[in-house]
């Protein structure tokens, strides 16, 4: 018979639920000394939008580093040293996609991470204004199209076995990539997808559809904390997720958000042994 045109996993949806992930703040003890803010928005699968790749258009703007960009503003405030945004190859499948936005914070930026989040949503609001009212400047699409074209032309040559795997994956019927585009369909832009951009900004890149991860070595040293917590204790299982009240969880002083981990018992995620605290995003 004819091959299925819909993936059997398409109906599974996102793994991020409201009771365990969305509208939550996870403070995480990292393995290395660093401060990092990550916002993750679950999206519908973007595989069938291979011609316009609206998520690439948005990540190009949010991840921009020039004048007027988010990173330029954060650097001027001495809050951040780096920023990345987008849907990675391993963050999309036939059931969902994950748009990840990560900011490498300075020590001062860690104290002002809430202002970083506020500025991010203000910037997304500006993009939403262009998407719903004003027209997008044509040069943005043309610039991104050229960047992806140059990147494709001068990309490193894949080993033959990897190239075959990529080709076979692109032949999946639910992707609807024609034979003539099996080699470049996932890498290049072929059309401007204004509706796709509008839908992502208007329906999904929202505070109510986001998970916030705040990772900092100021929360503790993993090597020291790991030995002091019993991973077999029921209190540490993520199935027994304890969610704190954010307003009682932190001490806001002069616009700075201060968290004292010694006052709160952490939990351990059983699969990767991640040490964390969880709280609700305040209304």
Residue pairs with C-beta under 8 A, 6 or more apart in sequence:
3 173
4 173
4 174
5 173
5 174
5 176
6 174
7 94
7 95
7 172
7 174
9 93
9 94
9 95
10 45
10 94
10 95
10 174
11 95
12 95
12 96
13 95
13 96
14 42
14 43
14 95
14 96
14 98
15 21
15 42
15 96
16 22
16 40
16 42
16 98
16 211
20 238
20 241
21 211
22 42
22 208
22 209
22 210
22 211
23 207
23 208
23 210
23 211
23 280
23 281
24 211
24 212
24 243
24 278
24 279
24 280
24 281
25 212
25 213
25 214
25 246
25 278
25 279
25 280
25 281
26 211
26 212
26 213
26 214
26 276
26 277
26 278
27 214
27 215
27 216
27 219
27 259
27 261
27 276
27 277
27 278
27 279
28 213
28 214
28 215
28 216
28 219
28 274
28 275
28 276
29 215
29 217
29 219
29 220
29 221
29 222
29 225
29 266
29 274
29 275
29 276
30 36
30 215
30 216
30 217
30 222
31 222
32 217
33 217
34 104
34 215
34 216
34 217
35 104
35 105
35 106
35 107
35 109
35 110
35 215
35 216
35 217
35 218
36 102
36 103
36 104
36 105
36 213
36 214
36 215
36 216
37 102
37 103
37 105
37 109
37 113
37 116
37 117
37 212
37 213
37 214
37 215
38 100
38 101
38 102
38 103
38 212
38 213
38 214
38 215
39 100
39 101
39 117
39 120
39 210
39 211
39 212
39 213
40 98
40 99
40 100
40 101
40 210
40 211
40 213
41 98
41 99
41 101
41 204
41 205
41 206
41 209
41 210
42 96
42 97
42 98
42 99
42 204
42 209
43 55
43 87
43 96
43 97
43 98
43 99
43 200
43 204
44 96
44 97
44 204
45 92
45 93
45 94
45 95
45 96
45 97
46 53
46 54
46 55
46 87
46 92
46 97
47 92
47 93
47 94
47 97
47 174
47 175
48 174
48 175
48 176
49 55
49 193
49 196
50 175
50 176
50 177
50 185
50 186
51 185
51 189
51 190
51 191
51 193
52 189
52 190
52 191
52 192
52 193
52 196
53 189
53 193
54 193
54 196
54 197
54 199
54 200
55 86
55 87
55 97
55 99
55 200
56 86
56 87
56 144
56 148
56 189
57 140
57 141
57 144
57 193
57 197
58 85
58 99
58 127
58 197
58 200
58 201
58 205
59 85
59 86
59 87
59 99
60 140
60 143
60 144
60 147
61 127
61 140
62 70
62 85
62 101
62 120
62 123
62 124
62 127
63 71
63 83
63 84
63 85
63 86
64 70
64 71
65 71
65 72
65 83
66 72
70 83
70 119
70 120
70 123
71 80
71 82
71 83
73 119
74 80
74 83
74 103
74 109
74 116
74 119
75 81
77 108
77 109
77 112
77 115
78 106
78 108
78 109
79 105
79 106
79 108
79 109
79 112
79 115
79 116
80 103
80 104
80 105
80 106
80 109
80 116
81 104
81 105
81 106
82 103
82 104
83 101
83 102
83 103
83 104
84 100
84 101
84 102
85 99
85 100
85 101
85 102
86 99
86 100
87 97
87 98
87 99
87 100
88 98
88 100
91 97
91 98
91 99
91 100
92 98
94 174
99 200
99 204
99 205
101 120
103 109
103 116
105 113
105 116
105 216
109 116
110 214
110 216
110 218
111 256
111 257
111 258
112 255
112 256
112 257
113 214
113 257
114 257
115 255
117 212
121 207
124 201
124 205
127 201
128 201
128 202
130 136
131 194
131 197
131 198
131 201
131 202
132 198
132 202
136 192
136 194
136 197
141 189
141 192
144 189
145 188
145 189
148 187
148 188
148 189
149 188
149 189
151 187
152 184
152 187
152 188
155 187
158 166
167 182
167 183
170 177
170 182
170 183
170 185
170 186
171 177
171 182
175 185
177 185
177 186
178 185
181 190
207 281
212 281
219 259
219 261
219 277
220 261
220 266
220 275
222 275
225 266
225 275
226 273
226 275
229 236
229 266
229 268
229 275
230 236
231 268
231 270
231 273
234 240
235 265
235 267
236 267
236 268
236 270
237 267
237 268
237 270
238 267
238 268
238 269
238 270
240 267
241 267
241 278
242 265
242 267
242 278
243 278
243 279
243 280
244 264
244 277
244 278
244 279
244 280
245 279
245 280
246 279
246 280
246 281
246 282
247 282
249 259
249 264
249 277
249 279
250 257
250 258
250 259
251 257
251 258
251 259
251 260
252 258
261 277
264 277
266 275
266 276
266 277
267 275
267 276
267 277
267 278
268 274
268 275
268 276
269 276
